[in-house]
Structure formats: C-alpha cells, structure tokens
Amino acid sequence: MAKLDFYFSPGACSLATHICLEEAGATFTPKPTYTRKGQTRTPEYLALNPKGKVPMLVIDGKVLTENTAIITYLNRSFPNAKLLPAGDALAEAEALAFIAWCASGIHPVMGRFFGPQNFCDMPDSADNIKALAAKATAANFALVEKALAGKDWVFGTWSAADAYIFVFYNWATKLGLDMSACPNYGKHFERMQQRPAVQRAMAREAEAFAAMDKAA
Ligand SMILES: N[C@@H](CCC(=O)N[C@@H](CS)C(=O)NCC(=O)O)C(=O)O
C-alpha cells in the first residue's frame, strides 16, 4: 500500500478529501497546514505545490493536488469504499461532473466571502462583493437542494459528492447564511454528521484547529 501524506487546513475545502480518506479506511499521515497562517505559501510548501493550496496528497513522494483528482485516485485505490458510483461509466462520470462543479462552480463563489479584497480592492466594495456572492451561492444551493429531493444522498447511495457539499454547508453555517430555502440540504448536513468517517475527520480537524496557535 502506498504511503500517503495528507496536507489539509482545518475547515478548508480539503475536508472533502479528508472525509473520503476516512470513508476509504486509508492509512495516512495528517499534515495540518494552516492557510490562515500562510503555511501554504512558504517556500517549502510551494516547492511541493506551486499553487499554494490544500488539499495535497503526497503518494509515495509524488504530489497530487485538486480535490477532484485526489478523489478519483482514492476511488481507484480503495474500490470497496465506492467513493464514486461503481460499474457504470456514465454514473461515474456524472458524479465526477458534480464534484468538478463543486470545485469550479460553488467553491470559487463562496471564496468571495472569505477574501472579498482578492476580487476587488476598491474602497468599501466588500459588502457588495459579499451580497453578490450570497445571491450566486443561493442559486448554486438551489441546485444542490434539487439534487437531494427525495434522496438521502446526491446519487442515491453515499458518494464523494456528499462529502464535498458537506464542506459548503459547513461554511454556510459559519458565515451565518440563511439556509431556510434548503431543508433537504440541512437534513443531509445532519445525516453526514452521523457517519463515523465524518466524525473522525471532523474530530481531527477540530484537534488541528485547537493546535493552530501553537504551530509556527
Ligand atoms: N480547486 C482546488 C481548490 C483548492 C483551494 O482553493 N484551497 C484553499 C482552501 S479552501 C487554499 O488552500 N487556500 C490557501 C491559499 O490560497 O493560500 C481543489 O478543489 O482542491
């Protein structure tokens, strides 16, 4: 079995990969790397991942980045975990399409809440940026809400798509967004927290968060 080093920042989008590692039952070394402390921007980290982002999975010394790619790798390496729907090329591609949309559609819009100054540096523009981000996020969440209608999980049975949308609901609660239009999504968030793999990932992230102040 390959040696896995998992670089993550507590609460960041790396939580999607973190949950998948736990769901897969993978043995890995957690490497907390705090975005808030600029630890993804150090020369050492950039030498591994010039994008300066988490998640990063180092597999027998080889660097893999991007949630979508890491999840695809984990799905192939731990087939029993069924991180993506198995045995049907189209079903697998549909799940990957959903996950790619999480990474390219939902995540960048929500990123505007956390760093409005990265999108526009005109004075007093932050509130407008956040208001537009709230509107676009609500439109994205309406699609997630529809995807969950009458189902426990996005693709019927649990998949990595569920791990990814869990990250965004978690952010929405931290940001205090109004989620009243998304009851299915709210129940999904509760259902996710009952999964032992999610509990293990969340506990490790809470532990890493608590240790953040002590980290260099
Ligand atoms: N498309 C990437 C997004 C990665 C990303 O934006 N990660 C953020 C945390 S949510 C990060 O590492 N930010 C640190 C920085 O930009 O310095 C993926 O899905 O893996």
The ligand as an SDF file (V2000), in Angstrom:
LIG
                    3D

 20 19  0  0  0  0  0  0  0  0999 V2000
   -9.5840   23.6450   -6.8700 N   0  0  0  0  0  0  0  0  0  0  0  0
   -8.8930   23.3450   -5.6300 C   0  0  0  0  0  0  0  0  0  0  0  0
   -9.1490   24.4710   -4.6580 C   0  0  0  0  0  0  0  0  0  0  0  0
   -8.1190   24.5000   -3.5560 C   0  0  0  0  0  0  0  0  0  0  0  0
   -8.2520   25.7530   -2.6850 C   0  0  0  0  0  0  0  0  0  0  0  0
   -8.6610   26.8320   -3.1500 O   0  0  0  0  0  0  0  0  0  0  0  0
   -7.8610   25.6310   -1.3970 N   0  0  0  0  0  0  0  0  0  0  0  0
   -7.8810   26.7570   -0.4910 C   0  0  0  0  0  0  0  0  0  0  0  0
   -8.5960   26.3760    0.8150 C   0  0  0  0  0  0  0  0  0  0  0  0
  -10.3320   26.0960    0.6160 S   0  0  0  0  0  0  0  0  0  0  0  0
   -6.4530   27.1240   -0.1070 C   0  0  0  0  0  0  0  0  0  0  0  0
   -5.6250   26.2580    0.0480 O   0  0  0  0  0  0  0  0  0  0  0  0
   -6.1600   28.4170    0.0720 N   0  0  0  0  0  0  0  0  0  0  0  0
   -4.8940   28.8590    0.5780 C   0  0  0  0  0  0  0  0  0  0  0  0
   -4.2940   29.9780   -0.1980 C   0  0  0  0  0  0  0  0  0  0  0  0
   -4.8040   30.3280   -1.2740 O   0  0  0  0  0  0  0  0  0  0  0  0
   -3.2950   30.4990    0.2940 O   0  0  0  0  0  0  0  0  0  0  0  0
   -9.3840   21.9950   -5.0830 C   0  0  0  0  0  0  0  0  0  0  0  0
  -10.5550   21.6440   -5.2760 O   0  0  0  0  0  0  0  0  0  0  0  0
   -8.5800   21.2630   -4.4890 O   0  0  0  0  0  0  0  0  0  0  0  0
  1  2  1  0
  2  3  1  0
  2 18  1  0
  3  4  1  0
  4  5  1  0
  5  6  2  0
  5  7  1  0
  7  8  1  0
  8  9  1  0
  8 11  1  0
  9 10  1  0
 11 12  2  0
 11 13  1  0
 13 14  1  0
 14 15  1  0
 15 16  2  0
 15 17  1  0
 18 19  2  0
 18 20  1  0
M  END
$$$$
